[in-house]
């Protein structure tokens, strides 16, 4: 399962699963990994249906002046 991870403008990170209604947030990337696992455990009642591989696709915006 793939999660799109973005930095929150107010601090921390947001993660949402592609193709599923799963969303979570955390202050650090390490904490976010725990939160993603927790969100998956809540979403999938049957542990056998929970994905064995989780991919975090981290998107970072960089803004710079071109002169």
C-alpha positions as CSV (number, residue, x, y, z in Angstrom):
1,X,0.0,0.0,0.0
2,X,1.3,3.5,-0.9
3,X,0.8,6.5,1.4
4,X,1.4,10.0,0.0
5,X,3.3,12.0,2.7
6,X,3.4,15.7,2.7
7,X,4.8,18.3,5.1
8,X,2.1,20.3,6.8
9,X,2.5,24.0,6.5
10,X,1.8,24.3,10.2
11,X,4.4,21.7,11.1
12,X,4.6,17.9,11.0
13,X,3.5,15.5,8.3
14,X,0.2,14.3,6.8
15,X,-0.2,10.9,5.2
16,X,-3.0,9.5,3.1
17,X,-3.4,6.1,1.5
18,X,-3.8,6.0,-2.3
19,X,-7.0,4.1,-3.2
20,X,-8.3,3.9,0.4
21,X,-9.9,6.2,2.9
22,X,-7.0,6.2,5.4
23,X,-5.5,9.4,6.7
24,X,-3.2,10.2,9.6
25,X,-0.7,12.9,10.8
26,X,2.2,13.2,13.1
27,X,4.9,15.6,14.2
28,X,7.9,13.6,13.0
29,X,8.5,11.0,10.3
30,X,9.3,8.3,12.9
31,X,6.0,9.0,14.7
32,X,4.2,9.0,11.3
33,X,5.3,5.5,10.6
34,X,3.7,4.4,13.9
35,X,0.6,6.3,13.1
36,X,0.3,4.8,9.6
37,X,0.5,1.3,11.1
38,X,-2.1,2.2,13.7
39,X,-4.4,3.6,11.0
40,X,-4.0,0.4,9.0
41,X,-4.9,-1.8,12.0
42,X,-8.0,0.3,12.6
43,X,-9.0,0.2,8.9
44,X,-8.6,-3.5,8.4
45,X,-10.6,-5.5,10.9
46,X,-9.1,-8.7,9.6
47,X,-5.3,-8.6,10.1
48,X,-4.8,-11.1,7.2
49,X,-6.1,-8.4,4.8
50,X,-3.7,-5.8,6.1
51,X,-0.9,-5.1,3.6
52,X,2.5,-6.6,4.4
53,X,4.5,-3.8,2.6
54,X,3.8,-0.1,3.2
55,X,5.5,2.5,1.0
56,X,5.7,6.1,2.1
57,X,6.0,8.4,-0.9
58,X,7.4,11.6,0.7
59,X,6.7,14.8,-1.3
60,X,8.6,17.9,-0.4
61,X,8.1,21.3,-2.0
62,X,11.1,23.5,-2.5
63,X,10.8,27.1,-3.4
64,X,13.7,29.2,-4.5
65,X,14.2,32.5,-6.4
66,X,15.6,32.3,-9.9
67,X,17.4,35.5,-10.8
